[in-house]
Amino acid sequence: MHLPRPPEDSHAVALVTDARRVCGGALLNVPGDVWQNPGTWRPGLVVVHLGTNDFSTPVGPGEPWTDESLAAAYRSAYSGFLHKLRTRYGPGTTPVAVGAGPFAGHVKQVVEERAGAGDRRVRYWPLDDTGLDHTGCHWHYSASDHRLLADRLTAFLHDLPIRW
């Protein structure tokens, strides 16, 4: 599956598409600089957190998307990215897809579809944004938010069947 690069004002799908394009890059600002996995490295865990603030505004008039087509493209690109990770790292890796914001339900749907198709290790983590101040640049997480989220994610990971 290959999605064309969406227009610049369509950040969320671009983000997922870009993540698929640069995944494995060593230096993202150097075109073609790809880390060469020796073939023996298999991470136990990959956390995917895409699209958090990319849907902060509704689809506007003149954009090439409807709400439905944007959501469908997002799910398709997200699923393709999880497939790429599964192919790259094998069945022993646990991908955790983080659901946050208005598209959290779409992330959950992608995870449920992958699990239903036999991917037994993929997990969905619904991010609890209670207590976050979002005072980082452009409503991103602050340092305090990162500490809270790290604690919450650590608690979630504690119950997963991952051998470190």
Salt bridges, closest charged atoms under 4 A:
GLU8 OE2 - ARG5 NH2 3.39
ASP18 OD1 - ARG5 NH1 2.43
ASP18 OD1 - ARG21 NH2 3.65
ASP119 OD1 - ARG86 NH2 2.87
ASP119 OD2 - ARG114 NH2 3.28
ASP159 OD1 - HIS158 ND1 3.48
